[in-house]
Amino acid sequence: MKSKVTISEDSAESDYLSALPSIDELLNSEVGRHIAAEAGSRKAVEIAREACSQLRHEIRSGRFSIEMPSDANRERIFKDLTIERMAELEARHVGGELRPVINATGVLLHTNLGRAPLSRAAASYMSDLSKAYCNLEFDLRSGKRGLRGESAESAICELTGAEASIIVNNCAAAAILVLTALAAGREVVISRGELVEIGGDFRIPDVLAASGANIREVGTTNRTKLTDYERAIGQDTALILRVHPSNYRMIGFTEVPKLRELAEAAHRNGLVLMEDAGSGMLTDLSEYGLDSEPLIGRSLEEGADIVIFSGDKLLGGPQAGIIAGRSHLIDTVRKHPLYRAVRASKLIYGALEATLRSYRLGTQLEDIPVLRMLAEERASVALRSGEFVDELRRRTTLEVVLLDGDSVVGGGCAPELRLPTSLIAISSKRGSAEEIDFRLRQFDPPVVARIQDDKVILDLRTVEECDQALLMDILANLEP
Ligand SMILES: *Cc1c(COP(=O)(O)O)cnc(C)c1O
């Protein structure tokens, strides 16, 4: 037999490597059999391989160069370690490169980190639905075909006062679908102040073009009057569009008509008033500083015929686009062939339904992570951060300072809003801020922080109490 020789292979390392258990041994262990029963044998093999490969990697990187007991014991120890690792991997549902991360940035709706984390109820409901068949389009009473997403849609109606609702993939899809179904080939009147870009690839003029509607710009960037809209209305006009500028604010010499006035003008002329509200605020959050975000129920009450909004911004649910409004318009939208291409999946209806249930019970501020983070008082974040810093000082040699600072909502919502918070600034004699920041991202779960004045900054507002211990362990292992 040809023996494989590699340069780095010293004898301890190769002894350790050969002491790793076989995949069969792992699958026959109690943990291996448990994973196979829970997640299937293919998943069990995957996890056993991943556990071995992690340990192999750690052996190669010298983690086991310390004294190891000899021979027979060593195999048992490595087997136990590998099995333990399998249990950890299964518990964390590591399935691929996409993985849970700890968001220590203080940005509540971090679009690059997947926006809103789901409530526990929504996550477990979604997981239950994913493992089984479900009555997605099946009426359990009649035993016949039922309506897709009916319960989530009626929850939207109950919470917003809308006559009807329809749920699609995201708010961008909602915009294109509604504009295509109601205004393709006709004119859409919109203020020049609302031809905005919402994060990179969602630009209102492009969305209108893609839906085949002709754009009729009125007013100026900073001021648009009701008469500007009224003068533009003609034979070809289908719809007046109001867009919430979400991630940008205009101050100073500005003017736009009230939504109620715009609705009256639209209805006088037999037109539809559509609002793209963006973030989907379902209950009044003005006491937390969110007074510039449209409240969906209020927009409908003030006369908007159709309002569209995201499921994963302030609403705090899964990625979805929600269309709420008059039933004859929703019917037209539902019948358009494009709806089939952008409709939501059973998992999304489930997650949304569970999220909306918290609103119906009035427990949204406790249940929904984003709202919980928004509502947490400065004093509470300060208390958690103070205790965290004390423990960090006890357990590590990191230099740690507690600072005053701000968290932000993010996700293109309320750009002017600052939520006072406590920031934990970390530095080390043994590495630069960039090095610490890099190392934090290599843990599992990775920690995402930011750098300011050559220090790594952690904001616990977006790290919930359940993740705090995990973050502490990671920081305790930060310095080599
Ligand atoms: C965020 C936003 C969108 C896009 O929503 P997605 O759910 O990300 O597709 C559209 N319009 C407005 C006003 C927004 O704020």
The ligand as a MOL file (V3000), in Angstrom:
LIG
                    3D

  0  0  0     0  0            999 V3000
M  V30 BEGIN CTAB
M  V30 COUNTS 15 15 0 0 0
M  V30 BEGIN ATOM
M  V30 1 C -39.0380 48.3020 1.0570 0
M  V30 2 C -39.9630 48.9210 0.1080 0
M  V30 3 C -40.3410 48.2430 -1.0380 0
M  V30 4 C -39.7870 46.8940 -1.3980 0
M  V30 5 O -40.2410 45.9300 -0.4860 0
M  V30 6 P -39.6840 44.4330 -0.5610 0
M  V30 7 O -40.6050 43.6930 0.3570 0
M  V30 8 O -38.2830 44.4900 -0.1060 0
M  V30 9 O -39.8080 43.9770 -1.9650 0
M  V30 10 C -41.2370 48.8550 -1.8900 0
M  V30 11 N -41.7140 50.0840 -1.6190 0
M  V30 12 C -41.3810 50.7640 -0.5200 0
M  V30 13 C -41.9570 52.1190 -0.2890 0
M  V30 14 C -40.4960 50.2030 0.4030 0
M  V30 15 O -40.1510 50.8670 1.5030 0
M  V30 END ATOM
M  V30 BEGIN BOND
M  V30 1 1 1 2
M  V30 2 1 2 3
M  V30 3 2 2 14
M  V30 4 1 3 4
M  V30 5 2 3 10
M  V30 6 1 4 5
M  V30 7 1 5 6
M  V30 8 2 6 7
M  V30 9 1 6 8
M  V30 10 1 6 9
M  V30 11 1 10 11
M  V30 12 2 11 12
M  V30 13 1 12 13
M  V30 14 1 12 14
M  V30 15 1 14 15
M  V30 END BOND
M  V30 END CTAB
M  END
